[in-house]
């Protein structure tokens, strides 16, 4: 996509990049406030209030569910639905080229669902489950298309930096709203339920208001030549046809698929660890509301700096080496989490600080790596499979966490079980020849990978 970015006027490119950063600023509140901090703990409390019967279980379609396992099971079920639908979203984005409209359209659906979370009362676990599922699906659909815009805005040598700046902007936006919720916790210390409902709703309001900037700034986003080719049939049927073609052609890019497999595994560990962190802190470590909020608030701002720092390291050492190092750190941190002692606030703060350093960078650099390994004109479809490897297949981590918790009644065993994702994902990533993957996709490798920038022939 270097040809596309080269055609853009520098001022237009700058505006489009800031619009892209602006959506991250607006939408990351869903991850920071809803997923990481409030929804898991609040929905668990609501589920405990509603649980009844001799077995003290919720009954979902006749299946008994432990209240503490409801949230991880809900994330897992939503992720399975994403696996079935995300590739179609990516195919439609590539077919129509209307990426701006799709990002903002799905964004507003998610924002509305979050705003309505104010009405999740003390036993309304069904409403909470539905609203979370809708917001989770909409957020992820928007993220597919949002990620696919990256190659339109950055040349190969810029991509690690631009991706890192996008993640950094998201962490600052999410952190600022979380800071406001933290202030609110002092006024609502006696009513944590109201605090949770107001905070969940505020994420939707923030998301909706700050999307007004990318709504304007992303006007004129370039459409690839692939999307401008006339096609017969409706957008939906064409999306299915394009998906079929992409599935058939993906076998020509085995190294790209190997990277996807590695990302599928290790990002599941990252996603589940961050999603369950607040639940682990509250239920096992016995951290208070103020401690949890302040620790996760620190994570947002340190992750901002961490994303930029790891981006700088990638410019020097290349993105794969930095991601490999980050996964080694993640593995150590999961083991350390197992040994944390309940009530030891300083240990919890120290662990959160270390997580924040590698969190944003491992995400941002994985995205920029993948964006270089995919053929031109297929960004939306390939990034839909990328999201299957993150939000979609995050069914596996929460499912393992929930099963471990339900079978052992131990949050320590549940958190330690996630180590397998980091170790296995790292082993697969080490087998990926990034430079060859980029060349095979017909793209130009960044200079820090070394070797001549020779584009390999298009696969037949």
C-alpha positions in Angstrom: 0.0 0.0 0.0 3.0 2.2 -0.3 1.7 3.4 -3.6 -1.5 4.7 -1.9 0.3 6.6 0.9 2.7 8.1 -1.6 -0.2 9.6 -3.5 -1.6 11.4 -0.4 -0.8 15.1 0.2 1.3 15.3 3.4 -1.4 17.4 5.2 -4.1 15.0 4.1 -2.1 12.1 5.4 -1.5 13.8 8.7 -5.2 14.6 9.1 -6.2 11.0 8.3 -3.7 9.6 10.8 -4.9 11.9 13.5 -8.5 10.8 12.7 -7.3 7.2 12.9 -5.7 7.9 16.3 -8.8 9.7 17.4 -11.0 6.6 17.0 -8.5 4.7 19.2 -8.8 7.5 21.7 -12.6 7.2 21.7 -13.1 3.5 21.6 -10.4 2.2 23.9 -12.7 3.1 26.8 -14.5 -0.1 26.1 -11.5 -2.2 26.8 -10.2 -0.1 29.7 -13.4 0.7 31.6 -15.9 -2.0 30.5 -13.8 -5.1 29.8 -10.8 -4.7 32.1 -12.3 -2.9 35.2 -16.0 -3.0 35.7 -18.0 -5.5 33.7 -16.3 -8.7 34.9 -16.6 -7.8 38.5 -20.1 -6.2 38.4 -21.6 -8.9 36.3 -20.1 -11.5 38.7 -21.7 -9.7 41.6 -25.1 -9.4 39.8 -24.9 -13.2 38.9 -24.2 -14.0 42.6 -27.2 -12.0 43.6 -29.4 -13.8 41.1 -28.1 -17.3 41.7 -30.5 -19.6 43.4 -31.4 -23.2 44.1 -29.7 -25.7 46.2 -26.6 -25.7 43.9 -26.3 -21.9 44.0 -26.0 -21.8 40.2 -27.4 -19.8 37.4 -29.3 -21.8 34.8 -28.5 -20.8 31.2 -30.6 -22.9 28.8 -30.9 -25.5 31.4 -27.1 -25.6 32.0 -25.9 -24.9 35.6 -23.3 -22.1 35.6 -21.3 -21.0 38.6 -21.8 -17.2 39.1 -18.0 -16.6 39.0 -17.8 -18.4 35.6 -20.6 -16.4 33.9 -18.4 -13.6 32.6 -15.6 -15.8 31.2 -18.2 -18.0 29.6 -19.9 -15.0 28.1 -16.7 -13.7 26.6 -16.1 -17.2 25.2 -19.5 -17.5 23.7 -19.3 -14.0 22.1 -15.9 -14.9 20.7 -17.3 -18.0 19.0 -20.0 -15.9 17.4 -17.3 -13.5 16.2 -15.4 -16.4 14.6 -18.5 -17.2 12.4 -19.1 -13.6 11.3 -15.9 -11.6 11.3 -14.6 -12.8 7.9 -17.7 -11.5 6.2 -17.3 -8.1 7.8 -13.7 -7.9 6.4 -14.8 -9.1 2.9 -17.5 -6.4 2.8 -15.0 -3.7 3.9 -12.7 -4.7 1.0 -15.5 -5.0 -1.5 -17.1 -1.7 -0.8 -14.1 0.4 0.4 -16.4 2.1 2.9 -14.1 1.6 5.9 -14.8 5.0 7.5 -18.6 4.3 7.5 -18.2 0.8 8.8 -15.8 1.8 11.7 -18.1 4.6 12.9 -21.3 2.7 12.3 -20.2 -0.3 14.4 -18.6 2.1 16.9 -21.9 3.9 17.5 -23.8 0.6 18.0 -21.2 -0.4 20.7 -21.4 3.1 22.3 -25.2 2.9 22.6 -25.0 -0.6 24.2 -22.5 0.6 26.7 -24.6 3.7 27.6 -27.6 1.4 28.3 -25.5 -0.6 30.8 -26.7 1.9 33.4 -29.9 -0.1 33.6 -28.3 -3.3 34.7 -29.8 -3.7 38.1 -28.6 -5.9 41.0 -30.0 -9.1 39.6 -30.4 -8.3 35.8 -27.6 -10.7 34.6 -29.6 -11.4 31.4 -29.7 -7.8 30.4 -26.0 -7.3 31.3 -25.0 -10.4 29.3 -26.9 -9.1 26.2 -25.6 -5.6 26.3 -22.0 -6.8 26.8 -22.3 -9.2 23.9 -23.7 -6.5 21.6 -21.0 -4.0 22.6 -18.2 -6.7 22.4 -19.3 -7.7 18.9 -19.7 -4.1 17.6 -16.4 -3.1 19.1 -14.6 -6.0 17.4 -16.3 -5.5 14.0 -15.2 -1.9 14.1 -11.7 -2.9 15.1 -11.3 -5.2 12.1 -11.9 -2.4 9.7 -10.0 0.1 11.8 -6.9 -2.2 11.7 -7.2 -2.7 8.0 -6.8 1.1 7.5 -3.2 1.0 8.8 -1.6 0.1 5.4 -3.5 3.0 3.8 -1.8 5.5 6.2 1.8 4.3 6.6 4.6 3.0 4.4 6.6 -0.1 5.5 9.3 1.8 7.4 6.7 3.9 9.2 4.2 1.2 10.1 5.7 0.1 13.5 5.7 3.8 14.7 2.2 4.6 13.4 0.7 1.5 14.9 2.4 2.2 18.2 1.2 5.8 18.2 -2.3 4.5 17.6 -2.2 2.2 20.5 -0.7 4.9 22.7 -3.5 7.3 21.8 -6.0 4.6 22.8 -4.4 4.1 26.2 -4.4 7.8 26.9 -8.1 8.2 26.0 -9.0 5.1 28.1 -6.9 6.3 30.9 -8.4 9.7 31.2 -12.0 8.3 31.4 -10.8 5.8 34.0 -9.2 8.6 36.0 -12.7 10.3 36.1 -14.2 7.0 37.3 -11.5 6.8 39.9 -12.4 10.2 41.2 -16.1 9.1 41.3 -15.1 6.1 43.4 -14.4 8.4 46.3 -17.9 9.9 46.2 -19.7 6.5 45.7 -17.6 4.4 48.0 -20.7 3.3 49.8 -22.5 2.3 46.6 -20.2 0.3 44.3 -23.1 -0.9 42.2 -24.0 2.6 41.2 -20.4 3.4 40.6 -20.1 0.4 38.2 -23.3 1.3 36.3 -22.3 5.0 35.9 -18.8 4.0 34.8 -20.0 1.5 32.3 -22.4 4.0 30.9 -19.8 6.7 30.8 -17.7 4.5 28.5 -20.4 4.6 25.9 -20.9 8.4 26.2 -17.2 9.0 25.9 -17.0 6.7 22.9 -19.9 8.4 21.1 -18.7 12.0 21.8 -15.1 11.5 20.7 -16.1 9.6 17.5 -17.3 13.0 16.2 -13.6 13.9 15.5 -12.8 10.9 13.3 -16.2 11.3 11.7 -14.8 14.5 10.2 -11.1 13.8 10.0 -11.4 10.5 8.2 -13.3 12.0 5.2 -11.5 11.3 2.0 -9.9 8.1 3.3 -8.4 6.4 0.2 -10.1 3.4 -1.3 -7.8 0.7 -2.8 -8.0 -0.1 -6.5 -9.4 -3.5 -5.5 -12.5 -2.0 -3.9 -13.1 0.2 -7.0 -13.4 -2.7 -9.3 -17.1 -3.2 -10.3 -18.7 -6.4 -9.1 -22.1 -8.1 -9.7 -24.5 -9.0 -6.9 -25.2 -7.5 -3.5 -22.6 -6.5 -1.0 -23.4 -9.4 1.3 -23.3 -12.1 -1.4 -20.1 -10.6 -2.9 -18.7 -10.6 0.6 -19.3 -14.4 0.9 -17.7 -14.9 -2.6 -14.6 -12.8 -1.7 -14.3 -14.7 1.6 -14.3 -18.0 -0.4 -11.6 -16.6 -2.7 -9.5 -15.5 0.2 -9.7 -18.8 2.0 -8.6 -20.6 -1.2 -5.7 -18.1 -1.7 -4.4 -18.1 1.8 -2.6 -21.4 1.3 -0.2 -19.5 -1.0 1.0 -17.5 2.1 2.0 -20.3 4.6 4.2 -18.0 6.7 1.4 -15.4 7.1 -0.8 -18.3 8.3 1.9 -19.5 10.7 2.1 -16.0 12.1 -1.7 -15.9 12.5 -1.5 -19.2 14.4 1.2 -17.8 16.7 -0.8 -14.7 17.3 -4.0 -16.8 17.9 -2.2 -18.5 20.7 -0.2 -15.8 22.4 -2.8 -13.1 22.1 -5.4 -15.3 23.8 -3.1 -15.3 26.8 -2.7 -11.5 26.7 -6.4 -10.9 26.3 -7.5 -13.3 29.0 -4.9 -12.1 31.5 -6.0 -8.4 31.1 -9.7 -9.3 31.0 -9.6 -11.4 34.2 -7.0 -9.2 36.0 -9.6 -7.2 38.0 -11.6 -10.3 38.9 -8.4 -12.0 40.1 -7.4 -8.9 42.1 -10.8 -8.7 43.8 -11.7 -12.3 44.3 -8.3 -13.8 45.3 -6.0 -11.0 46.2 -8.7 -9.1 48.1 -7.9 -5.7 46.6 -10.2 -2.9 47.4 -12.1 -0.8 44.9 -9.6 2.1 45.2 -6.6 -0.2 44.8 -8.0 -1.9 41.7 -9.0 1.3 40.0 -5.7 3.1 40.7 -3.6 0.1 39.6 -5.5 -0.3 36.3 -5.4 3.5 35.8 -1.6 3.3 36.2 -1.6 0.5 33.6 -3.3 2.8 31.0 -0.7 5.6 31.3 2.4 3.3 31.6 1.1 1.3 28.6 1.0 4.6 26.7 4.7 5.0 27.3 5.4 1.3 26.9 3.8 1.3 23.4 6.0 4.2 22.3 9.1 2.7 23.8 8.6 -0.7 22.3 7.9 1.0 19.0 11.3 2.7 19.2 13.0 -0.6 20.0 11.3 -2.1 17.0 12.8 0.6 14.7 16.2 -0.5 15.9 15.9 -4.3 16.5 12.8 -5.1 14.3 9.3 -5.9 15.4 9.6 -9.6 15.7 12.5 -9.5 18.1 10.7 -7.1 20.3 7.5 -9.2 20.3 9.5 -12.3 21.2 11.1 -10.5 24.1 7.7 -9.2 25.3 6.3 -12.8 25.3 9.2 -13.9 27.5 8.2 -11.1 29.9 4.6 -12.1 29.8 5.5 -15.7 30.7 7.4 -14.6 33.8 4.6 -12.3 34.8 1.9 -15.0 34.8 4.1 -17.2 37.0 4.7 -14.2 39.4 0.9 -13.6 39.5 0.5 -17.2 40.9 2.7 -16.3 43.8 1.2 -13.0 44.7 -0.1 -12.9 48.3 -3.6 -11.7 49.2 -3.7 -8.2 50.7 -0.2 -7.3 49.5 -1.0 -4.0 47.6 2.6 -3.3 46.6 3.0 -6.6 44.9 -0.2 -6.0 42.9 1.0 -2.5 41.9 4.4 -3.9 40.8 2.9 -6.6 38.7 0.5 -4.1 37.0 3.4 -1.8 36.3 5.4 -4.6 34.6 2.3 -5.7 32.6 1.8 -2.2 31.3 5.3 -2.0 29.9 4.8 -4.9 27.5 1.0 -4.6 27.0 0.6 -1.9 24.3 3.9 -2.7 22.5 3.1 -6.4 22.0 -0.3 -5.5 20.6 0.9 -2.6 18.3 3.9 -4.4 16.9 1.9 -7.6 16.2 -0.5 -5.5 14.2 2.2 -3.7 12.2 4.0 -7.1 11.5 0.8 -8.6 10.2 -0.1 -5.6 8.0 3.1 -6.2 6.1 2.4 -9.9 5.4 -0.9 -9.5 3.6 -1.6 -8.9 -0.1 -2.8 -5.5 -1.3 -6.5 -5.1 -1.6 -7.3 -7.8 0.9 -6.6 -5.9 4.1 -10.1 -6.1 5.5 -10.5 -9.8 4.9 -7.1 -10.7 6.3 -7.6 -8.4 9.3 -10.8 -10.2 10.0 -8.8 -13.4 10.4 -6.4 -11.5 12.5 -9.2 -10.5 14.8 -10.3 -14.1 14.9 -6.8 -14.7 16.2 -7.4 -12.1 19.0 -10.9 -11.2 19.9 -12.4 -14.2 18.1 -10.4 -17.0 19.5 -10.2 -15.4 22.9 -12.9 -18.0 23.5 -10.1 -20.4 24.4 -8.5 -18.5 27.2 -11.6 -17.5 29.1 -13.0 -21.0 28.7 -9.8 -22.5 30.2 -9.8 -19.9 33.0 -13.5 -20.6 33.7 -13.1 -24.4 33.6 -10.0 -24.3 35.8 -11.8 -22.1 38.3 -15.0 -24.2 38.3 -13.1 -27.5 38.7 -10.5 -26.4 41.3 -12.2 -23.3 42.9 -8.7 -21.7 42.7 -8.1 -18.4 41.0 -4.3 -19.1 41.3 -4.6 -22.3 39.2 -6.9 -20.4 36.8 -4.4 -17.6 36.2 -1.4 -20.0 36.0 -3.2 -22.1 33.3 -2.8 -19.2 30.9 1.0 -19.8 30.8 0.5 -22.4 28.1 -0.7 -19.7 25.6 2.5 -17.6 26.0 4.9 -20.6 25.8 3.2 -22.2 22.8 2.7 -18.9 21.0 6.3 -18.0 21.4 7.5 -21.3 20.0 5.4 -20.9 16.9 6.4 -17.2 16.4 10.1 -18.2 16.5 9.5 -20.4 13.4 8.1 -17.5 11.3 10.5 -15.9 8.8 9.0 -12.4 8.7 11.1 -11.1 5.8 10.1 -14.1 3.6 6.4 -13.7 4.6 6.5 -10.0 3.5 8.1 -10.8 0.2 5.8 -13.7 -0.5 2.8 -11.3 0.0 4.3 -9.0 -2.7 5.2 -6.2 -0.2 8.5 -4.4 0.6 10.2 -5.3 3.9 11.2 -2.5 6.2 14.9 -1.7 6.2 15.5 -3.0 9.7 14.9 -6.6 8.5 18.0 -6.3 6.2 18.5 -7.8 2.8 17.5 -6.4 -0.6 13.9 -5.1 -0.9 13.0 -7.4 -3.7 9.3 -8.2 -4.2 8.6 -11.8 -4.7 6.5 -12.9 -7.6 2.7 -13.0 -7.0 1.7 -16.5 -6.1 -0.4 -18.4 -8.6 
